[in-house]
Amino acid sequence: MAKSETELLALLRELDDPERLERPRHYDRAATGLKFGGLVRRLEADFGASCESERDTQDSSEYGRVHVPADATVRGTRIVVCVSKFGFLAEVCADNPGAFLGTDEAH
């Protein structure tokens, strides 16, 4: 569901905890871990490949990452899913998060 910029900013402020910048108020590490494990299993099933994952990133607002291997994708490019500790937020990247200057370069 698409949200306006105003709605997105309101959501991000609602999730903030002024005392712990790297995680939201009422953060449940165990519940996040269970959901993350479900995501890894789902990606492995959907892509028919073993996916490497990194969990519980220290001192970061990112919970973890899942790497879908390049040989399991149609384009032959690794897919990286970065999962946030803040709600159900995730970033899906081609190959290497932060290494491209935009979508056109990533393609």
C-alpha positions as CSV (number, residue, x, y, z in Angstrom):
1,M,0.0,0.0,0.0
2,A,1.5,3.3,-1.1
3,K,1.9,6.0,1.5
4,S,2.5,9.7,1.1
5,E,5.7,11.3,2.3
6,T,3.8,12.8,5.3
7,E,2.4,9.4,6.3
8,L,5.9,7.7,6.0
9,L,7.5,10.4,8.2
10,A,4.7,10.0,10.8
11,L,5.3,6.2,10.8
12,L,9.0,6.6,11.3
13,R,8.5,9.1,14.2
14,E,6.0,6.7,15.8
15,L,8.6,3.9,15.7
16,D,11.4,6.0,17.1
17,D,12.7,5.5,20.7
18,P,14.6,8.7,21.7
19,E,16.8,6.7,24.1
20,R,17.7,3.8,21.8
21,L,18.4,5.1,18.3
22,E,19.1,1.6,16.8
23,R,15.8,0.0,17.6
24,P,12.2,0.9,18.1
25,R,10.2,1.3,21.3
26,H,8.8,-2.1,22.4
27,Y,11.4,-4.0,20.3
28,D,11.0,-7.8,20.6
29,R,14.2,-9.4,19.5
30,A,12.8,-13.0,19.7
31,A,9.8,-12.2,17.6
32,T,11.9,-10.4,15.0
33,G,14.2,-13.4,14.9
34,L,11.3,-15.8,14.3
35,K,9.9,-13.6,11.5
36,F,13.4,-13.3,10.0
37,G,13.8,-17.1,10.0
38,G,10.5,-17.4,8.2
39,L,11.7,-15.0,5.6
40,V,14.9,-17.0,5.0
41,R,12.9,-20.2,4.6
42,R,10.4,-18.6,2.3
43,L,13.2,-17.1,0.0
44,E,15.0,-20.5,0.0
45,A,11.8,-22.2,-1.0
46,D,10.8,-19.6,-3.7
47,F,14.3,-19.5,-5.2
48,G,15.1,-23.2,-4.8
49,A,18.5,-22.4,-3.3
50,S,20.2,-22.1,0.1
51,C,20.4,-18.4,1.1
52,E,23.2,-17.1,3.4
53,S,21.9,-14.9,6.2
54,E,23.4,-12.5,8.8
55,R,21.3,-12.0,12.0
56,D,21.1,-9.5,14.8
57,T,23.5,-6.9,13.5
58,Q,25.1,-5.1,16.5
59,D,24.8,-1.3,17.0
60,S,22.6,-1.0,13.9
61,S,18.9,-0.4,13.1
62,E,19.2,-3.4,10.7
63,Y,18.3,-6.7,12.1
64,G,19.9,-8.8,9.4
65,R,20.4,-9.6,5.7
66,V,19.5,-12.5,3.5
67,H,21.5,-13.1,0.3
68,V,19.8,-14.9,-2.6
69,P,22.6,-16.4,-4.7
70,A,23.1,-15.0,-8.2
71,D,22.7,-18.4,-9.9
72,A,19.2,-18.7,-8.4
73,T,17.9,-15.4,-10.0
74,V,16.6,-14.8,-13.5
75,R,19.1,-12.0,-14.2
76,G,22.1,-13.8,-12.6
77,T,22.6,-11.1,-10.0
78,R,22.6,-11.7,-6.3
79,I,19.6,-10.2,-4.4
80,V,20.1,-8.9,-0.9
81,V,17.2,-8.3,1.5
82,C,18.0,-6.0,4.4
83,V,15.5,-6.3,7.3
84,S,15.1,-3.4,9.7
85,K,14.4,-3.7,13.5
86,F,11.7,-1.0,12.9
87,G,8.4,-2.7,12.1
88,F,8.0,-4.5,8.8
89,L,10.6,-2.4,6.9
90,A,13.0,-4.0,4.5
91,E,15.2,-2.9,1.6
92,V,15.6,-5.2,-1.4
93,C,18.9,-4.6,-3.3
94,A,20.6,-5.9,-6.4
95,D,24.0,-7.3,-5.6
96,N,25.5,-5.0,-3.0
97,P,23.5,-2.5,-0.9
98,G,24.7,1.0,-1.1
99,A,27.1,0.3,-4.0
100,F,24.9,1.8,-6.7
101,L,24.0,5.5,-7.4
102,G,20.4,4.6,-8.5
103,T,18.1,2.0,-10.1
104,D,19.5,2.6,-13.6
105,E,23.1,1.8,-12.5
106,A,21.9,-1.2,-10.5
107,H,20.2,-2.7,-13.6
